[in-house]
Amino acid sequence: MLQIDYTSRKPIYDQLIEQIERFIMAGVYPAGTRLPSVRSLSCQLSVNPNTIQKAYALLCERGLTCPVAGKGCFVSEAAAELLQKKARERLPEFTRLAAELLSAGLSAGELKGCIDAALDERSEQA
């Protein structure tokens, strides 16, 4: 279920995009899944429909969704692959951060512990 943090400084449309991307990667929204309608999501989250439409438009621009006239917005066949590619492009950033943390005095064990915790959290969500 999509949720909004109204106290966050992050724009609501960005929060929606991030959550939908996570749902796609987690398999909650597999390819072909119809996203909630703009109107229903607007009512459910108490958010202006234009904000939801903006999030949906940006997802479409990124190739993650496909609008179908009169039917709604659907997760594209390539969505998961596109998100995996985007994640792989961030690996050098992760490597730099790990090197920075190690040079700041964190141990390899602490870093491995963080990775293990993330993996455990992911397996609990599945």
C-alpha positions, -999 to 999 in steps of 0.1 A, spaced: 0 0 0 13 34 -10 19 58 19 28 95 21 49 112 47 33 146 48 61 159 71 88 150 47 107 177 27 106 153 -2 79 162 -27 49 139 -26 53 129 -63 89 118 -55 77 97 -26 51 80 -48 77 73 -75 102 58 -50 76 36 -35 63 23 -69 98 16 -80 104 -4 -48 72 -23 -53 82 -31 -89 117 -44 -77 101 -64 -49 76 -80 -73 46 -65 -56 39 -47 -90 51 -72 -116 50 -64 -153 14 -58 -165 1 -48 -131 -24 -20 -133 -15 9 -109 -43 24 -88 -63 50 -107 -54 86 -102 -88 93 -87 -88 64 -63 -52 71 -51 -60 108 -47 -89 100 -24 -70 73 -5 -40 95 1 -58 128 3 -35 142 -24 -42 164 -53 -49 143 -84 -24 165 -104 4 154 -80 -4 117 -87 -7 124 -124 28 140 -123 42 109 -106 26 86 -132 38 108 -161 74 107 -148 72 69 -143 60 67 -179 89 90 -191 113 66 -174 98 36 -192 85 20 -161 48 23 -169 26 25 -199 -7 43 -200 -35 26 -219 -63 49 -229 -95 42 -210 -78 14 -190 -53 31 -167 -15 29 -162 3 -4 -162 38 -15 -152 58 -20 -184 75 -53 -193 109 -37 -191 104 -19 -157 123 -44 -135 152 -46 -159 154 -8 -162 154 -5 -124 181 -32 -120 202 -14 -146 198 19 -126 208 1 -94 239 -14 -110 250 21 -122 251 31 -85 276 4 -75 306 27 -80 289 52 -56 285 23 -31 321 13 -35 333 49 -29 311 52 2 324 19 15 360 30 10 353 63 27 337 45 57 367 22 59 391 51 58 371 68 86 378 39 109 348 15 104 358 -21 102 351 -44 74 330 -64 98 308 -34 105 302 -29 68 295 -65 62 271 -64 92 252 -35 75 250 -55 42 238 -86 61 212 -65 79 199 -52 46 198 -87 31 179 -100 62 154 -71 59 149 -79 23 143 -116 29 118 -107 57 98 -86 32 97 -113 6 
